[in-house]
């Protein structure tokens, strides 16, 4: 897999800060043509390629941890968050999955589409949750929590719009510490993004991030008590010690030590 960022060559010791730090228009256009973008720090970033998503569900779930989910609104700068918590839903055999028993409907069709397809569903009638399809019929990974990286002010504004007047201001780590919370913060909704391909969508994509292989906690998923023996399977994964995780499993963390 190709690296997600390329290093820019310096212009020598005599180069000014503006010369070394600013990109020319032609350089920016080249980045766009290569499906690259700029983070808030000016770092060049490339979206994850199709090959990254072509994995079995559990493998993709773990691989997503530490990656950067990016949202580019029609106006304004990008919004981005590091994925810190996910849940794997394995398709037909998984009693916790929307696709259990091979059930395919217009609502969950994205779960049966090619890896990298976005599956957005509603809970409580209006709150969105975002998933990413993997290999395997009806298999997808739910993004449960993010750590804000870029666009925190816009995240605060988006989250505040859904809160009651006079509610206590949110702290940064509370902006995306839950599946519907992160969708509010990043302005991700079902009508706009369901069934989109993350490898070519112009307003939502995934970039490389930190390696967290040695920091992953495996534990049971949340809110699927109806799934019988599948309710206790260790198919939720999160970055140990990250403050943005929605719910810690201390027992699982001890077992991972």
VEXKOLNU-639962 format. One line per field, with one value per residue: residue number from 1; residue in three letters; x, y, z of N, C-alpha, C in turn. Coordinates in pm, 1 decimal. Layout:
<recs>
seq <- (NUM_...)
type <- (ALA_...)
n_east <- (X_...)
n_north <- (Y_...)
n_up <- (Z_...)
ca_east <- (X_...)
ca_north <- (Y_...)
ca_up <- (Z_...)
c_east <- (X_...)
c_north <- (Y_...)
c_up <- (Z_...)
</recs>
This chain:
<recs>
seq <- (1_2_3_4_5_6_7_8_9_10_11_12_13_14_15_16_17_18_19_20_21_22_23_24_25_26_27_28_29_30_31_32_33_34_35_36_37_38_39_40_41_42_43_44_45_46_47_48_49_50_51_52_53_54_55_56_57_58_59_60_61_62_63_64_65_66_67_68_69_70_71_72_73_74_75_76_77_78_79_80_81_82_83_84_85_86_87_88_89_90_91_92_93_94_95_96_97_98_99_100_101_102_103_104_105_106_107_108_109_110_111_112_113_114_115_116_117_118_119_120_121_122_123_124_125_126_127_128_129_130_131_132_133_134_135_136_137_138_139_140_141_142_143_144_145_146_147_148_149_150_151_152_153_154_155_156_157_158_159_160_161_162_163_164_165_166_167_168_169_170_171_172_173_174_175_176_177_178_179_180_181_182_183_184_185_186_187_188_189_190_191_192_193_194_195_196_197_198_199_200_201_202_203_204_205_206_207_208_209_210_211_212_213_214_215_216_217_218_219_220_221_222_223_224_225_226_227_228_229_230_231_232_233_234_235_236_237_238_239_240_241_242_243_244_245_246_247_248_249_250_251_252_253_254_255_256_257)
type <- (UNK_UNK_UNK_UNK_UNK_UNK_UNK_UNK_UNK_UNK_UNK_UNK_UNK_UNK_UNK_UNK_UNK_UNK_UNK_UNK_UNK_UNK_UNK_UNK_UNK_UNK_UNK_UNK_UNK_UNK_UNK_UNK_UNK_UNK_UNK_UNK_UNK_UNK_UNK_UNK_UNK_UNK_UNK_UNK_UNK_UNK_UNK_UNK_UNK_UNK_UNK_UNK_UNK_UNK_UNK_UNK_UNK_UNK_UNK_UNK_UNK_UNK_UNK_UNK_UNK_UNK_UNK_UNK_UNK_UNK_UNK_UNK_UNK_UNK_UNK_UNK_UNK_UNK_UNK_UNK_UNK_UNK_UNK_UNK_UNK_UNK_UNK_UNK_UNK_UNK_UNK_UNK_UNK_UNK_UNK_UNK_UNK_UNK_UNK_UNK_UNK_UNK_UNK_UNK_UNK_UNK_UNK_UNK_UNK_UNK_UNK_UNK_UNK_UNK_UNK_UNK_UNK_UNK_UNK_UNK_UNK_UNK_UNK_UNK_UNK_UNK_UNK_UNK_UNK_UNK_UNK_UNK_UNK_UNK_UNK_UNK_UNK_UNK_UNK_UNK_UNK_UNK_UNK_UNK_UNK_UNK_UNK_UNK_UNK_UNK_UNK_UNK_UNK_UNK_UNK_UNK_UNK_UNK_UNK_UNK_UNK_UNK_UNK_UNK_UNK_UNK_UNK_UNK_UNK_UNK_UNK_UNK_UNK_UNK_UNK_UNK_UNK_UNK_UNK_UNK_UNK_UNK_UNK_UNK_UNK_UNK_UNK_UNK_UNK_UNK_UNK_UNK_UNK_UNK_UNK_UNK_UNK_UNK_UNK_UNK_UNK_UNK_UNK_UNK_UNK_UNK_UNK_UNK_UNK_UNK_UNK_UNK_UNK_UNK_UNK_UNK_UNK_UNK_UNK_UNK_UNK_UNK_UNK_UNK_UNK_UNK_UNK_UNK_UNK_UNK_UNK_UNK_UNK_UNK_UNK_UNK_UNK_UNK_UNK_UNK_UNK_UNK_UNK_UNK_UNK_UNK_UNK_UNK_UNK_UNK_UNK_UNK_UNK_UNK_UNK_UNK_UNK)
n_east <- (84.8_56.3_224.6_66.3_134.1_347.7_681.6_785.5_1042.5_1295.1_1383.3_1638.0_1872.5_1844.5_1585.6_1280.2_1033.6_775.8_814.6_891.4_678.6_436.8_216.8_228.6_-13.8_-23.5_82.5_-113.4_-326.7_-224.3_-221.7_-496.4_-568.5_-448.8_-603.9_-543.3_-514.3_-506.5_-414.7_-509.4_-268.3_-122.3_-11.0_47.9_-190.4_-315.8_-599.8_-719.8_-663.5_-860.7_-775.1_-711.9_-953.7_-1040.7_-1076.1_-1140.6_-1412.1_-1344.6_-1069.6_-1063.7_-1196.3_-1011.7_-800.1_-898.5_-878.5_-712.0_-694.1_-782.3_-1086.2_-1234.0_-1419.5_-1538.0_-1696.8_-1934.1_-1872.9_-1609.4_-1341.6_-1190.2_-1318.4_-1209.8_-1145.4_-979.4_-1022.2_-1122.7_-1268.0_-1451.7_-1695.8_-1739.4_-1952.6_-2059.3_-2219.7_-2441.0_-2434.2_-2418.1_-2594.4_-2631.7_-2619.5_-2760.3_-2798.5_-2844.0_-2899.7_-2889.8_-3056.0_-3162.7_-3240.8_-3382.5_-3295.7_-3062.5_-2893.4_-2638.3_-2462.5_-2413.6_-2271.9_-1968.9_-1649.1_-1558.7_-1783.3_-2016.7_-2238.2_-2511.7_-2731.9_-3038.5_-3104.0_-3347.4_-3509.8_-3396.5_-3125.1_-2803.4_-2584.6_-2266.0_-2127.7_-1883.6_-1850.5_-1716.1_-1517.5_-1719.6_-2054.1_-2299.1_-2148.7_-2005.2_-1840.8_-1901.8_-1848.7_-1769.1_-1657.9_-1468.4_-1164.1_-1138.3_-966.6_-923.3_-1101.6_-1247.4_-1399.2_-1614.4_-1725.2_-1814.6_-2011.0_-2191.3_-2270.0_-2384.9_-2612.6_-2793.9_-2852.5_-3017.8_-3131.4_-2923.5_-2778.4_-2494.1_-2173.0_-1993.8_-1701.4_-1394.3_-1333.5_-1580.3_-1713.9_-1727.3_-1773.7_-1934.6_-2150.9_-2368.0_-2314.0_-2066.7_-2142.8_-2314.8_-2129.9_-1957.9_-2123.0_-2254.6_-2491.3_-2771.0_-2920.6_-2729.2_-2488.5_-2522.3_-2444.0_-2231.6_-1901.8_-1606.7_-1361.4_-1376.9_-1547.6_-1613.5_-1654.7_-1626.2_-1396.6_-1121.6_-814.0_-465.2_-320.3_-223.2_-29.3_-168.3_-158.4_-61.9_-214.2_-477.6_-792.8_-1006.3_-1346.0_-1689.9_-1971.1_-2186.0_-2519.5_-2662.3_-2812.9_-3012.4_-2897.9_-2834.7_-2604.8_-2420.7_-2401.4_-2203.7_-1966.6_-1629.1_-1623.5_-1601.0_-1374.1_-1122.1_-902.5_-680.8_-680.5_-752.9_-922.7_-1152.9_-1306.1_-1620.4_-1730.4_-1552.7_-1410.9_-1313.3_-1243.0_-1179.1_-962.1_-778.5_-734.1_-606.1_-363.2)
n_north <- (-119.3_220.5_494.1_745.7_1009.4_1252.7_1368.8_1702.9_1861.7_2066.8_2416.0_2490.8_2644.4_2915.2_2975.3_3151.7_3159.7_3179.1_3092.9_2825.3_2720.5_2770.0_2654.7_2655.9_2760.0_2583.1_2356.2_2296.4_2236.2_2008.0_1836.9_1809.2_1679.8_1437.7_1332.0_1432.1_1622.4_1899.8_1918.3_2097.5_2190.7_2222.0_1998.2_1753.8_1521.0_1199.7_1025.5_707.4_419.3_200.0_-60.8_-68.6_-100.5_-347.1_-591.2_-856.4_-815.2_-784.0_-739.2_-501.1_-332.3_-309.0_-198.3_49.8_201.2_481.4_595.7_882.1_1040.1_1239.5_1528.4_1741.5_2026.6_2209.8_2475.7_2653.6_2536.4_2207.2_1936.5_1712.8_1396.0_1166.2_821.3_638.1_438.1_149.1_-84.5_-417.5_-570.7_-866.7_-961.0_-1200.7_-1419.3_-1292.3_-1205.6_-956.5_-782.1_-564.8_-699.3_-960.6_-1306.9_-1279.8_-1079.9_-835.6_-512.6_-205.3_-18.1_-119.2_-179.1_-83.7_-227.4_-454.1_-379.5_-291.2_-304.3_-14.4_130.9_363.6_323.0_458.1_488.3_561.6_634.6_649.4_789.4_1026.0_1061.6_1010.8_733.8_620.8_377.0_156.7_-42.6_-377.0_-659.4_-948.2_-1056.8_-832.7_-728.5_-484.3_-198.7_-19.0_316.3_431.3_633.1_939.5_1129.5_1469.5_1648.8_1842.3_2150.3_2203.5_2414.1_2432.6_2186.1_2215.2_2409.2_2269.4_2056.3_2199.1_2303.2_2100.4_2071.5_2139.8_2466.6_2654.5_2440.8_2275.6_2374.5_2177.4_1976.9_1934.6_1658.4_1547.4_1589.8_1397.4_1148.5_914.7_728.5_868.9_1123.1_1188.8_1197.1_1416.1_1616.6_1613.7_1664.8_1459.8_1287.8_1072.0_1110.6_1246.5_1095.8_813.6_508.9_615.8_610.9_589.8_616.8_784.5_992.2_1338.4_1489.3_1345.0_1132.2_901.9_919.6_835.0_766.8_748.6_466.1_213.1_-44.3_-183.5_-85.1_-157.1_-237.8_-512.6_-593.3_-657.5_-556.5_-262.5_-212.2_-425.8_-634.2_-803.9_-981.4_-1236.8_-1502.4_-1362.5_-1115.0_-1099.4_-1136.2_-1041.9_-788.1_-519.2_-255.1_-46.7_239.7_212.2_408.4_642.7_944.0_1004.4_782.8_617.7_441.6_283.6_-42.8_-175.4_-426.8_-570.1_-419.1_-478.2_-745.2_-723.5_-628.1)
n_up <- (0.0_-77.7_71.3_273.9_263.9_115.1_128.4_122.5_-56.9_78.8_31.6_66.1_298.3_287.6_226.1_273.3_542.5_436.1_175.8_209.7_348.5_218.2_-38.4_-393.7_-639.0_-855.1_-737.5_-548.6_-717.0_-834.2_-616.8_-575.4_-812.4_-768.3_-575.8_-324.8_-19.1_213.3_552.8_854.3_941.1_718.2_614.7_363.1_254.0_164.3_45.9_169.8_-27.1_-244.5_-197.3_71.5_208.5_138.0_308.4_547.9_782.4_1065.6_1048.7_901.4_1079.9_1294.5_1152.5_1089.6_1319.4_1442.5_1193.9_987.5_962.9_726.2_654.7_411.2_395.5_185.3_203.9_363.3_582.8_612.7_814.8_1057.2_1214.4_1430.4_1418.2_1693.1_1807.2_1724.0_1587.4_1477.8_1243.1_1128.0_918.8_760.9_953.9_1196.6_1470.6_1569.4_1362.6_1110.9_883.0_943.8_888.4_619.2_540.9_324.1_240.5_102.2_288.0_414.3_207.0_141.0_298.0_159.1_-54.4_-238.5_-65.4_126.0_87.5_212.8_479.7_613.6_879.8_1055.6_1400.4_1657.8_1488.8_1377.5_1421.3_1293.5_1210.9_1115.1_901.3_749.4_470.2_440.0_327.3_259.4_257.7_354.1_562.4_778.5_929.1_1217.5_1300.1_1604.5_1766.6_1756.6_1771.9_1782.9_1527.7_1313.8_1258.5_1498.3_1604.3_1425.8_1470.7_1733.7_1691.4_1526.0_1694.6_1905.3_1791.2_1804.6_2065.9_2381.6_2473.1_2683.6_2773.1_2918.2_2805.4_2565.4_2608.0_2424.5_2395.1_2410.5_2179.1_1973.2_2093.4_2055.8_1835.2_1701.0_1786.8_1671.0_1407.1_1406.9_1478.3_1256.6_1052.8_905.7_728.6_649.4_397.0_241.6_239.8_245.9_87.9_-54.0_-200.7_-30.9_-151.3_-367.4_-309.5_-290.4_-66.0_165.6_315.9_387.0_559.3_610.7_935.3_1275.8_1392.3_1578.4_1668.0_1895.9_2096.6_2105.8_2238.9_2284.2_2305.6_2414.0_2210.3_2213.8_2331.3_2211.8_2328.7_2247.4_2074.3_2153.7_2186.3_2040.3_2152.2_2343.0_2213.4_2135.7_1960.5_1950.8_1923.5_2053.6_2111.6_2362.7_2655.6_2530.2_2554.6_2420.0_2370.3_2378.2_2576.9_2826.8_2877.4_3146.8_3247.5_3017.7_2936.6_3135.8_3080.5_2840.5_2911.0)
ca_east <- (0.0_135.0_220.2_-41.3_182.7_476.9_760.1_825.5_1183.4_1319.0_1438.3_1768.3_1873.6_1812.4_1445.0_1201.7_925.8_661.3_848.5_895.6_554.0_319.6_213.5_187.4_-143.0_-4.8_103.2_-243.9_-404.7_-167.9_-271.2_-637.3_-575.1_-404.2_-693.6_-477.5_-572.3_-420.5_-468.0_-506.5_-128.9_-58.6_48.4_-13.5_-252.3_-381.8_-704.7_-687.2_-705.4_-958.6_-714.4_-713.5_-1084.4_-1070.2_-1034.5_-1250.3_-1468.3_-1267.1_-941.5_-1087.3_-1229.7_-887.5_-718.3_-956.9_-836.8_-599.2_-709.7_-848.2_-1208.8_-1234.6_-1541.6_-1513.8_-1824.8_-1938.7_-1805.5_-1526.8_-1231.9_-1219.9_-1341.3_-1147.1_-1132.2_-912.1_-1111.1_-1068.6_-1353.2_-1531.3_-1757.2_-1751.0_-2077.4_-2005.1_-2309.2_-2549.9_-2426.4_-2409.8_-2728.8_-2635.6_-2610.2_-2883.8_-2804.2_-2849.5_-2979.6_-2885.2_-3162.7_-3121.0_-3352.2_-3332.8_-3232.3_-2928.5_-2829.0_-2496.4_-2383.8_-2385.3_-2197.0_-1823.9_-1576.9_-1541.2_-1913.7_-2070.4_-2373.2_-2562.0_-2868.6_-3093.0_-3155.7_-3444.9_-3579.8_-3330.2_-2981.6_-2730.2_-2466.7_-2193.3_-2057.4_-1807.4_-1859.6_-1590.7_-1540.1_-1820.6_-2190.5_-2368.8_-2054.7_-1966.8_-1782.2_-1961.8_-1756.3_-1833.4_-1605.6_-1353.0_-1093.0_-1132.3_-834.6_-939.2_-1236.4_-1315.3_-1500.1_-1732.3_-1784.9_-1888.6_-2130.4_-2284.2_-2324.0_-2467.5_-2739.9_-2882.9_-2865.7_-3116.7_-3082.3_-2874.5_-2703.5_-2354.2_-2086.0_-1922.4_-1556.1_-1350.9_-1339.4_-1720.3_-1772.1_-1752.5_-1758.8_-2052.2_-2174.3_-2451.6_-2247.3_-1964.2_-2211.4_-2358.4_-2012.7_-1897.6_-2230.0_-2274.4_-2630.8_-2807.5_-2952.8_-2611.0_-2372.6_-2548.5_-2403.6_-2119.0_-1775.0_-1507.4_-1240.6_-1390.9_-1639.5_-1541.7_-1682.4_-1602.2_-1297.2_-1038.5_-670.6_-380.3_-300.2_-128.7_-29.6_-214.2_-171.8_-30.8_-298.1_-617.0_-869.8_-1116.5_-1449.2_-1822.8_-2035.3_-2279.3_-2659.9_-2717.1_-2850.0_-3102.8_-2821.2_-2807.8_-2464.0_-2338.6_-2391.7_-2081.9_-1846.4_-1540.1_-1620.7_-1579.5_-1231.5_-1093.1_-766.1_-669.2_-634.8_-800.2_-1028.9_-1270.9_-1380.3_-1753.9_-1744.0_-1438.3_-1434.0_-1193.9_-1206.7_-1111.9_-833.2_-690.2_-700.3_-515.5_-232.9)
ca_north <- (0.0_342.1_580.2_843.5_1145.8_1267.0_1475.0_1808.3_1896.2_2203.0_2504.9_2538.3_2717.7_3055.6_2994.4_3218.8_3078.7_3178.4_3011.7_2682.9_2675.2_2788.9_2580.4_2732.8_2719.7_2463.3_2243.7_2264.0_2170.4_1873.6_1758.3_1779.0_1581.3_1310.6_1303.2_1469.2_1739.1_1959.4_1925.7_2233.6_2227.3_2234.3_1869.7_1687.5_1395.0_1127.5_937.1_565.6_360.6_91.3_-181.8_-64.0_-142.4_-484.2_-678.7_-909.5_-711.3_-761.1_-680.1_-361.7_-259.3_-277.7_-111.9_184.9_275.0_569.8_664.2_1012.5_1058.6_1379.5_1584.1_1872.1_2092.1_2289.5_2601.7_2648.7_2441.1_2067.9_1887.7_1581.6_1333.0_1035.9_713.9_579.9_328.4_89.4_-214.6_-499.4_-645.5_-963.5_-1003.2_-1296.1_-1502.1_-1205.0_-1172.0_-814.4_-703.0_-534.0_-794.0_-1096.6_-1400.1_-1240.7_-983.2_-721.7_-421.6_-76.7_56.7_-168.0_-226.4_-45.3_-329.8_-559.1_-318.8_-310.6_-243.6_131.5_195.6_420.8_283.4_546.9_458.6_648.9_583.2_742.8_863.4_1139.2_1066.1_926.6_655.3_589.2_249.0_137.7_-183.0_-452.2_-784.6_-1032.2_-1010.5_-771.4_-695.3_-343.7_-151.1_102.4_410.2_467.1_755.0_1005.1_1235.6_1585.0_1686.7_1970.2_2206.7_2187.4_2519.9_2394.6_2073.1_2270.3_2475.5_2167.2_1983.8_2290.9_2323.1_1989.6_2064.6_2228.4_2598.6_2660.3_2319.6_2297.3_2365.4_2051.3_1977.1_1880.8_1512.3_1507.2_1624.0_1280.0_1026.6_831.1_719.9_977.6_1248.9_1219.5_1234.0_1554.8_1703.5_1617.5_1693.9_1341.2_1247.0_962.2_1151.5_1294.3_1006.8_670.4_441.4_681.3_539.0_674.0_633.1_890.0_1096.7_1466.1_1559.0_1256.0_1031.6_852.5_939.6_759.3_832.7_685.6_321.6_187.8_-189.8_-232.3_-14.6_-191.1_-316.4_-587.7_-619.8_-676.5_-439.0_-190.3_-196.1_-535.0_-743.9_-892.9_-1064.3_-1367.0_-1533.1_-1264.0_-993.0_-1099.6_-1156.7_-924.0_-726.9_-374.6_-228.6_94.5_274.0_216.9_534.0_760.8_1009.9_1022.1_656.8_637.8_362.7_196.3_-174.0_-188.8_-567.3_-605.2_-352.2_-555.4_-869.3_-690.7_-589.2)
ca_up <- (0.0_-88.1_188.2_261.5_254.5_51.6_190.0_31.1_-47.8_123.3_-70.6_108.3_423.7_267.8_192.3_376.6_599.5_346.0_59.9_244.1_409.9_133.4_-164.0_-509.4_-693.4_-937.3_-646.4_-491.4_-822.0_-849.4_-503.4_-600.6_-920.0_-712.7_-464.5_-200.9_45.9_314.6_687.9_906.0_961.7_588.5_577.4_249.2_293.3_56.0_94.7_166.9_-155.6_-241.7_-142.8_218.3_259.3_93.9_417.1_629.3_867.7_1188.5_1010.1_864.7_1202.0_1365.7_1066.8_1089.3_1438.3_1416.7_1065.1_996.4_885.9_682.6_595.2_347.5_366.5_62.4_232.3_482.6_589.9_640.5_949.8_1060.6_1344.4_1433.8_1461.6_1815.6_1853.3_1615.6_1611.3_1356.9_1223.0_1033.4_811.4_778.8_1074.7_1314.1_1518.0_1602.9_1240.3_1036.7_770.8_998.7_810.5_478.7_514.9_243.3_213.5_52.6_396.3_448.0_83.3_137.8_366.0_61.1_-164.7_-236.1_46.5_121.8_72.5_336.4_520.5_718.5_921.9_1158.9_1527.2_1717.0_1384.8_1313.6_1449.7_1198.6_1248.2_992.7_890.1_626.8_431.4_429.1_256.2_322.6_233.9_466.6_669.9_783.9_1053.9_1273.8_1362.1_1731.2_1828.6_1696.0_1845.0_1692.2_1478.7_1244.4_1255.9_1627.3_1621.2_1347.8_1541.0_1847.6_1638.6_1477.2_1809.4_1984.9_1721.7_1838.8_2211.3_2442.1_2509.8_2820.1_2807.0_2953.1_2687.8_2549.7_2600.9_2295.4_2389.1_2407.5_2049.5_1889.4_2173.9_2035.3_1690.1_1647.7_1820.5_1570.4_1282.8_1424.8_1477.8_1124.2_956.8_822.4_735.8_559.7_258.3_169.0_232.0_235.9_-36.4_-119.9_-201.6_35.1_-231.6_-467.7_-265.1_-281.4_60.1_279.0_282.7_496.6_540.3_702.2_1063.5_1367.4_1411.4_1715.2_1678.7_2030.2_2193.7_2078.4_2334.9_2223.6_2405.5_2356.5_2152.0_2301.6_2292.7_2129.6_2419.1_2174.0_1980.8_2216.2_2210.1_1970.4_2232.2_2424.1_2132.0_2140.6_1827.3_1964.3_1936.2_2076.9_2148.5_2507.9_2714.0_2457.0_2630.2_2335.1_2360.7_2436.4_2700.1_2852.4_2936.3_3230.8_3258.2_2892.2_2936.3_3223.4_3008.7_2730.6_2969.3)
c_east <- (88.5_120.6_121.8_7.6_318.3_549.7_797.2_972.1_1197.0_1381.1_1573.4_1758.0_1830.2_1667.0_1372.5_1094.3_809.1_689.3_842.9_762.6_432.8_331.4_169.7_53.5_-129.7_14.1_-30.2_-330.3_-354.8_-217.1_-415.3_-649.1_-534.0_-490.0_-624.9_-542.1_-472.8_-488.9_-459.2_-364.1_-53.6_6.3_-27.0_-67.0_-319.4_-487.4_-663.1_-741.8_-802.8_-902.8_-718.9_-842.5_-1116.8_-1013.2_-1157.6_-1290.2_-1385.4_-1133.1_-957.4_-1117.3_-1103.1_-800.9_-769.2_-913.6_-709.0_-606.1_-791.9_-969.5_-1221.6_-1366.4_-1508.7_-1648.1_-1817.7_-1870.4_-1723.2_-1421.5_-1279.4_-1244.6_-1283.7_-1137.2_-1062.6_-1009.4_-1049.1_-1150.7_-1442.3_-1598.2_-1770.1_-1884.0_-2056.6_-2100.0_-2408.7_-2549.9_-2438.4_-2549.0_-2741.4_-2638.0_-2746.4_-2904.8_-2812.0_-2944.5_-2981.8_-2992.5_-3107.7_-3243.2_-3296.7_-3258.7_-3089.2_-2849.1_-2680.2_-2407.5_-2341.6_-2305.4_-2046.9_-1760.9_-1548.3_-1672.4_-1964.0_-2212.9_-2414.2_-2705.0_-2909.1_-3127.5_-3246.0_-3505.6_-3502.2_-3179.6_-2906.3_-2615.1_-2398.6_-2116.7_-1981.6_-1809.5_-1720.5_-1612.8_-1643.7_-1960.2_-2252.7_-2279.5_-2013.7_-1913.8_-1850.2_-1852.0_-1825.0_-1782.8_-1485.2_-1289.4_-1079.7_-988.9_-838.4_-1083.8_-1313.6_-1424.5_-1628.2_-1802.2_-1868.6_-2018.5_-2235.2_-2347.9_-2419.3_-2605.1_-2841.7_-2911.3_-2966.5_-3052.7_-3040.3_-2796.6_-2557.2_-2266.7_-2010.0_-1771.6_-1516.3_-1366.5_-1481.9_-1785.6_-1809.6_-1740.5_-1885.0_-2087.2_-2261.5_-2389.7_-2144.7_-2027.7_-2265.8_-2240.1_-1954.0_-1999.1_-2245.3_-2418.2_-2661.3_-2838.3_-2829.3_-2508.0_-2401.5_-2518.3_-2293.6_-1994.2_-1667.6_-1381.8_-1254.2_-1490.7_-1561.3_-1559.5_-1665.0_-1501.9_-1216.3_-892.2_-591.8_-358.3_-197.1_-140.1_-64.0_-226.2_-154.0_-119.9_-445.9_-676.5_-984.4_-1217.9_-1584.8_-1881.1_-2142.4_-2420.4_-2717.5_-2750.9_-2939.9_-3028.4_-2777.1_-2657.9_-2369.7_-2320.1_-2260.2_-1953.5_-1761.1_-1520.4_-1623.1_-1431.3_-1209.8_-947.8_-758.2_-615.4_-681.4_-924.8_-1159.2_-1352.5_-1513.0_-1771.3_-1622.0_-1486.0_-1308.9_-1147.3_-1130.3_-973.9_-732.0_-644.6_-601.7_-374.5_-138.6)
c_north <- (124.5_423.8_692.2_985.6_1146.2_1383.0_1576.8_1841.1_2040.9_2285.8_2561.5_2622.6_2861.7_3081.3_3061.4_3126.3_3068.5_3090.7_2863.6_2632.5_2683.6_2705.8_2672.7_2681.4_2592.8_2340.0_2200.0_2190.2_2027.8_1782.7_1715.7_1670.0_1442.8_1267.1_1326.9_1594.7_1792.0_1957.4_2069.9_2282.7_2243.2_2106.5_1809.4_1550.9_1331.5_1035.6_791.8_504.7_245.3_-32.8_-185.1_-123.3_-288.7_-585.7_-742.8_-806.6_-680.7_-695.1_-533.1_-278.0_-216.1_-181.2_32.0_267.7_354.4_642.0_792.4_1018.0_1207.0_1415.8_1720.7_1934.4_2172.9_2423.9_2586.1_2539.4_2301.2_2042.8_1746.7_1528.4_1198.6_931.3_642.9_461.6_280.2_-38.3_-287.6_-573.9_-736.5_-1014.1_-1109.5_-1377.6_-1421.8_-1158.1_-1025.6_-723.4_-677.7_-632.4_-938.8_-1183.7_-1368.2_-1140.7_-861.1_-639.6_-292.5_2.4_11.6_-215.4_-195.4_-148.8_-440.8_-506.5_-336.6_-247.4_-95.7_205.6_242.9_370.6_372.2_507.0_554.0_571.6_691.3_835.5_971.6_1147.2_964.5_851.9_611.1_457.3_247.2_-10.8_-245.1_-569.1_-867.0_-974.6_-955.3_-732.5_-548.4_-309.0_-21.2_188.3_462.7_596.8_807.7_1101.0_1354.6_1622.9_1824.7_2017.9_2193.7_2292.1_2485.0_2275.2_2121.4_2334.7_2372.8_2090.6_2071.8_2310.8_2216.7_1981.1_2165.8_2361.1_2599.2_2537.8_2354.0_2281.7_2232.5_2072.8_1909.8_1728.9_1458.8_1531.2_1500.8_1148.9_941.4_833.6_831.3_1113.8_1286.4_1257.8_1376.5_1649.2_1720.4_1639.3_1581.7_1294.7_1141.3_1008.7_1189.4_1185.2_857.5_618.7_514.8_594.5_630.9_695.9_740.0_999.7_1226.2_1536.2_1472.5_1149.4_994.5_873.4_856.1_838.4_758.8_533.3_293.2_38.0_-241.5_-170.6_-52.1_-279.2_-383.7_-621.1_-635.4_-545.2_-382.3_-189.4_-304.8_-657.0_-847.0_-997.1_-1198.2_-1389.6_-1433.9_-1134.7_-984.2_-1119.9_-1029.3_-859.5_-573.8_-353.2_-79.3_114.2_293.9_352.0_658.7_817.7_1021.0_894.5_672.2_567.3_272.3_62.0_-206.8_-333.7_-611.5_-541.3_-426.6_-683.0_-844.6_-660.5_-709.8)
c_up <- (0.0_39.8_164.2_247.5_185.1_115.6_84.4_51.6_-5.1_12.9_-28.9_233.0_406.6_237.2_306.5_427.2_503.4_224.5_91.1_294.7_320.0_6.4_-276.2_-558.1_-774.9_-850.4_-586.9_-592.9_-844.3_-736.9_-526.2_-705.7_-870.7_-594.4_-330.5_-144.9_147.1_449.4_734.0_928.8_830.6_540.5_459.6_292.9_171.5_114.2_83.2_37.9_-135.7_-173.1_9.6_274.4_228.0_191.6_480.3_734.9_992.6_1156.4_973.2_988.2_1275.8_1285.4_1065.3_1209.8_1409.8_1284.6_1084.3_904.1_854.8_616.4_539.6_312.4_237.0_81.0_360.4_477.7_626.1_789.3_952.9_1202.6_1332.2_1488.0_1581.6_1867.2_1738.9_1664.4_1478.1_1356.4_1102.3_925.4_854.1_906.4_1203.6_1356.5_1562.0_1481.7_1177.4_923.2_817.8_915.5_662.3_441.0_441.2_206.3_152.7_161.1_422.9_325.8_79.4_204.2_269.9_-58.2_-143.2_-112.9_20.2_100.5_209.2_359.4_637.7_751.7_1033.2_1285.7_1586.3_1612.6_1313.8_1336.4_1363.2_1264.2_1119.5_1005.3_757.4_592.2_415.6_333.7_331.9_302.3_361.4_582.4_662.6_922.3_1095.4_1335.1_1488.8_1791.4_1751.8_1796.0_1750.1_1656.2_1413.6_1256.3_1385.5_1648.4_1546.2_1411.3_1659.4_1801.3_1595.5_1592.6_1890.7_1923.0_1758.3_1988.9_2263.2_2479.9_2656.6_2863.8_2833.4_2828.9_2685.1_2551.8_2469.3_2287.7_2387.9_2271.4_1967.6_1963.8_2174.6_1887.8_1632.4_1678.0_1714.4_1437.9_1290.4_1409.3_1338.0_1013.1_853.7_837.7_630.0_417.4_176.6_143.6_221.7_95.2_-113.5_-107.2_-142.4_-47.0_-339.6_-430.4_-241.6_-147.4_184.3_237.4_407.4_461.1_640.6_830.7_1145.7_1366.3_1557.6_1744.7_1821.2_2138.0_2182.5_2187.9_2259.6_2332.0_2336.3_2306.7_2245.5_2243.8_2205.5_2216.5_2350.2_2091.0_2039.2_2234.4_2141.5_2050.8_2309.2_2343.2_2128.3_2002.8_1832.1_1991.6_1959.6_2119.2_2298.8_2554.2_2642.1_2525.1_2551.7_2316.1_2434.7_2570.1_2714.6_2907.8_3017.6_3243.0_3133.5_2886.2_3022.9_3154.9_2897.2_2781.6_2978.0)
</recs>
